[in-house]
Amino acid sequence: MNNNSTRIGINGLFDHQDALAEATLVRKPRLKLVTPAWASRMIKWTEDAGFENRHENPDDIDTYSRDMTAGMWVAAHPHGIIIDSRGFLIDGWHRLKAIMKSGMSILMWVYIVESRQEMAVSTDIGVRRSQTGGAHIDATPFRDEHQATARIVEFGVRSTRPKLSRIEYRQYIRKYWRGVDFVVCHGRGVGVLMAPIKAVLARAILSPASPKYMRNNATSAQVEQRILEFVQIYKTLVAPDPNKDHAPIALHRFMENMKGMNSLDSRCLIYIVTEIAVMKFLQREFITVLKPNAYLKDGKAKELFPIPEDEKNERFRREDSKGSCG
């Protein structure tokens, strides 16, 4: 790269000629509408100069890009773009790549520092937050359990992709809030109440099928009360009516045999067995052994607690759909 192209890159950063000098001297960041074309030039200039980025993560690029395309990227977030005084990129590679992929122009802070060496010891040294780790900032009552439960309700047990952003996780948690929060709040302290079990219970609260299983046109409040009873029996292993309330105990015993098993197949089996247990509990039917094969047809498991949102979900519309285990 020649010096002229470097200067052109620097001068193109800001709207005012003296902005670069001011930013360099007092390290004052400037807002810039970063276009895909500018992002592409910055990436190329940095690559051509021989400065390698850390290992590129396609999942992060996809995640940022989806937020940008959906208009959910937080404009002017302090985590912007950092370049050195010669115009080469130091930090922000994935954000620039996401802008290129999304085709969106994004308002970002751009920081200029004297040298790369001074940033080498201070970039990315903070404690990384979990996806729900920023909830305390705006006093949002989200926990990691909300995240894991909402993900299974939306994407199924087997899904490990796509990687979701914090914004997307919050969308899905809010989408299924009534069921997810009820189960997370009442399921605390239950030793083996795993995310697949919570997801089934959340779906049972949200599903129009639950009142039908209970018969006599049960209300949503009655469904919630029955689910709460399920959780309490699962915790205590004490059934008020052993002839009608044994399903949670059967599930607990099944889970004891599943300890140490955390493969996708075992989690899917847990999901199916939990569905059976909850359905039988709502129907007040006696059951001591949970047999998932009775609910499998051609290797497919029908979702026992469908919710209205499933109609818009491609996972449930496919002919080869395995419901939440697909």
C-alpha positions in Angstrom: 0.0 0.0 0.0 1.4 3.4 -0.9 1.3 6.5 1.4 -1.3 8.3 -0.8 -3.9 5.5 -0.4 -3.3 5.4 3.3 -3.9 9.2 3.6 -7.0 8.9 1.4 -8.3 6.2 3.8 -7.7 8.4 6.9 -9.1 11.6 5.3 -12.2 9.7 4.3 -13.0 8.9 8.0 -14.5 12.1 9.0 -16.4 15.0 7.6 -14.0 17.8 8.8 -10.4 18.2 7.7 -9.1 18.8 11.1 -11.0 15.9 12.7 -8.1 13.5 12.3 -5.6 15.7 14.0 -8.0 16.4 16.9 -8.8 12.7 17.3 -5.2 11.7 17.2 -4.1 14.4 19.7 -6.9 14.1 22.3 -8.1 10.6 21.3 -11.6 11.9 20.9 -13.8 9.4 19.0 -15.9 10.5 16.1 -19.2 9.2 14.8 -19.2 8.0 11.2 -21.8 6.4 9.0 -19.8 3.3 7.9 -20.9 2.1 4.5 -20.3 -1.3 3.0 -17.9 0.3 0.5 -15.8 2.0 3.2 -15.8 -1.2 5.3 -14.5 -3.2 2.3 -11.8 -0.7 1.6 -10.7 -0.7 5.3 -10.5 -4.5 5.3 -8.5 -4.6 2.1 -6.1 -1.9 3.1 -5.4 -3.7 6.3 -5.0 -7.1 4.7 -2.7 -5.6 1.9 -0.5 -4.1 4.6 0.0 -7.6 6.1 -1.9 -7.0 9.3 -3.7 -10.2 10.0 -7.0 -10.3 12.0 -7.5 -12.9 14.7 -9.3 -16.0 13.6 -12.5 -15.0 11.8 -15.7 -16.4 13.2 -18.5 -16.7 10.5 -21.1 -17.2 13.2 -20.3 -13.8 14.8 -20.5 -12.1 11.3 -23.8 -13.8 10.6 -25.2 -12.7 14.0 -24.1 -9.1 13.7 -25.4 -9.0 10.1 -28.8 -10.3 11.0 -29.1 -7.6 13.7 -28.1 -4.9 11.2 -30.4 -6.1 8.5 -33.3 -6.2 10.9 -32.6 -2.7 12.1 -31.8 -3.9 15.6 -28.1 -3.0 15.7 -27.6 -0.4 18.4 -26.5 2.8 16.6 -23.3 4.4 17.9 -22.5 1.6 20.5 -19.2 2.4 22.2 -17.8 -0.8 20.7 -16.9 0.7 17.3 -13.9 0.7 15.0 -10.3 1.3 16.1 -7.6 2.2 13.6 -4.0 3.4 14.0 -2.8 6.8 12.9 -1.7 5.3 9.5 -5.2 4.2 8.8 -4.9 0.4 9.4 -7.7 -1.5 11.3 -6.9 -2.6 14.8 -10.3 -3.7 16.1 -13.8 -4.1 14.5 -13.0 -6.7 11.8 -16.2 -8.7 12.4 -18.3 -5.6 12.6 -17.0 -4.3 9.2 -17.5 -7.8 7.7 -21.0 -7.8 9.0 -21.7 -4.4 7.4 -20.4 -5.8 4.1 -22.6 -8.9 4.3 -25.7 -7.0 5.3 -25.3 -4.2 2.8 -26.4 -1.8 5.5 -24.7 1.5 6.4 -24.3 1.7 10.2 -23.5 4.6 12.4 -20.4 3.8 14.5 -17.8 5.4 16.7 -14.4 5.4 15.1 -11.3 5.8 17.3 -7.8 6.6 16.2 -4.8 5.7 18.3 -1.1 6.5 17.9 0.2 3.0 17.5 -0.9 -0.6 17.4 1.4 -1.5 20.3 -0.5 0.5 22.8 -3.7 -1.3 21.9 -2.2 -4.7 21.9 -2.2 -4.9 25.7 -5.6 -3.4 26.3 -8.0 -4.8 23.6 -10.5 -7.5 24.6 -9.2 -7.8 28.2 -12.5 -7.2 29.9 -14.7 -10.0 31.3 -16.9 -11.3 28.4 -20.6 -11.2 29.3 -22.9 -14.1 28.6 -25.8 -13.5 26.2 -28.0 -12.5 29.1 -25.2 -10.9 31.0 -26.2 -7.4 30.0 -29.7 -7.8 31.5 -28.7 -6.0 34.7 -27.8 -2.8 32.7 -31.5 -2.1 31.9 -32.9 -4.2 34.9 -34.4 -6.8 32.5 -35.2 -9.9 34.6 -33.6 -12.4 32.1 -31.5 -15.3 33.3 -29.5 -17.9 31.5 -32.4 -20.3 32.1 -34.7 -18.0 30.1 -32.3 -18.0 27.2 -31.9 -21.8 27.1 -35.6 -22.5 27.4 -36.7 -19.9 24.9 -34.2 -21.3 22.4 -35.6 -24.8 22.5 -39.2 -23.6 22.3 -38.3 -21.7 19.1 -35.6 -23.9 17.4 -36.0 -27.3 18.9 -33.8 -29.6 21.0 -31.2 -30.5 18.3 -30.5 -26.9 17.1 -27.1 -25.5 17.7 -27.4 -23.0 14.9 -27.8 -20.2 14.3 -25.7 -18.4 17.0 -28.1 -15.8 18.4 -27.3 -12.3 19.4 -28.4 -10.8 22.7 -31.1 -8.8 20.8 -32.4 -12.0 19.2 -32.4 -13.9 22.5 -34.4 -11.1 24.1 -36.9 -11.2 21.2 -37.5 -14.9 21.7 -37.7 -14.6 25.5 -40.3 -11.9 25.2 -42.1 -13.9 22.5 -42.6 -16.8 24.9 -42.4 -14.8 28.1 -45.5 -16.1 29.9 -44.5 -19.7 29.6 -40.8 -19.4 29.9 -40.7 -17.1 32.9 -43.3 -19.2 34.7 -41.2 -22.3 34.4 -37.9 -20.6 35.2 -39.3 -19.0 38.3 -41.0 -22.1 39.6 -38.4 -24.6 38.5 -35.5 -23.2 40.5 -33.9 -25.6 42.9 -35.0 -28.7 41.0 -31.8 -30.7 40.6 -32.4 -32.3 37.2 -35.0 -30.0 35.6 -33.0 -29.5 32.4 -33.7 -27.0 29.6 -35.6 -29.6 27.5 -38.0 -30.2 30.4 -38.5 -26.5 31.0 -39.2 -26.0 27.3 -41.9 -28.6 27.3 -43.5 -27.1 30.4 -43.3 -23.6 28.8 -45.0 -25.0 25.7 -47.7 -26.7 27.8 -48.6 -23.3 29.4 -48.7 -21.6 26.0 -50.4 -24.4 23.9 -54.1 -24.5 23.0 -53.8 -28.3 23.4 -53.3 -28.2 27.1 -56.9 -27.2 28.1 -58.2 -30.0 25.8 -56.0 -32.5 27.5 -57.5 -31.4 30.8 -61.0 -31.5 29.3 -64.0 -29.4 30.6 -62.6 -26.3 28.9 -59.9 -25.6 31.4 -58.8 -22.0 31.7 -55.2 -20.8 31.3 -55.0 -20.3 35.0 -56.1 -23.9 35.6 -53.4 -25.1 33.2 -50.7 -23.0 35.0 -51.9 -24.4 38.4 -51.6 -27.9 37.1 -48.1 -27.3 35.7 -47.1 -25.9 39.0 -48.4 -29.0 40.7 -46.3 -31.1 38.2 -43.1 -29.2 39.2 -43.9 -29.5 42.9 -44.4 -33.3 42.7 -41.3 -33.6 40.6 -39.4 -31.8 43.4 -40.8 -33.7 46.3 -41.7 -37.0 44.8 -44.9 -36.8 46.8 -48.1 -37.2 44.8 -51.4 -36.0 46.4 -53.3 -38.6 44.4 -51.0 -41.5 43.4 -53.6 -42.8 41.0 -53.7 -39.6 38.9 -50.5 -37.7 39.8 -47.8 -40.2 39.3 -46.4 -38.9 35.9 -43.9 -36.4 37.4 -42.4 -39.2 39.6 -42.1 -41.4 36.6 -40.3 -38.6 34.8 -38.0 -38.1 37.8 -37.0 -41.8 37.8 -36.4 -41.7 34.1 -34.1 -38.7 34.5 -32.1 -40.4 37.2 -31.3 -43.1 34.6 -30.2 -40.4 32.2 -27.6 -38.8 34.4 -24.4 -38.0 32.6 -26.1 -38.3 29.2 -26.1 -34.9 27.3 -25.9 -35.8 23.6 -28.4 -34.4 21.2 -30.2 -37.7 21.0 -30.5 -38.1 24.8 -31.8 -34.5 25.1 -34.3 -35.2 22.4 -35.4 -38.4 24.2 -35.8 -36.4 27.4 -38.0 -33.9 25.5 -40.3 -36.6 24.1 -40.6 -38.4 27.5 -41.4 -35.1 29.2 -44.1 -34.4 26.7 -45.7 -37.7 27.5 -45.4 -37.2 31.2 -47.0 -33.7 31.1 -49.8 -34.8 28.8 -50.7 -37.8 31.0 -50.5 -35.5 34.1 -52.9 -33.0 32.5 -55.2 -35.9 31.6 -54.9 -37.3 35.1 -54.0 -40.7 33.8 -51.9 -43.1 35.9 -48.5 -44.0 34.4 -45.5 -45.6 35.9 -43.2 -46.2 32.9 -42.7 -43.7 30.1 -42.4 -45.3 26.7 -41.5 -42.8 23.9 -41.7 -45.4 21.1 -45.5 -45.4 21.4 -45.5 -41.8 20.3 -43.0 -42.2 17.4 -44.2 -42.7 13.8 -41.6 -43.5 11.2 -39.0 -42.2 13.6 -40.9 -38.9 13.9 -42.2 -37.4 17.1 -45.4 -35.3 16.8 -45.3 -32.2 18.9 -47.8 -32.8 21.7 -47.9 -29.1 22.7 -48.1 -27.1 19.5 -48.3 -23.3 19.8 -49.7 -20.7 17.3 -46.2 -19.5 16.5 -45.4 -23.0 15.0 -47.5 -22.2 12.0 -44.9 -19.5 11.0 -41.9 -21.7 11.8 -40.3 -23.6 8.9 -39.1 -26.3 11.2 -42.7 -27.4 11.8 -44.0 -27.0 8.2 -41.6 -29.5 6.6 -43.0 -32.8 5.6 -40.1 -34.6 7.3 -40.6 -32.6 10.5 -39.8 -34.2 13.8 -41.3 -31.4 15.7 -39.1 -30.0 18.4 -36.7 -32.9 17.9 -36.2 -32.1 14.2 
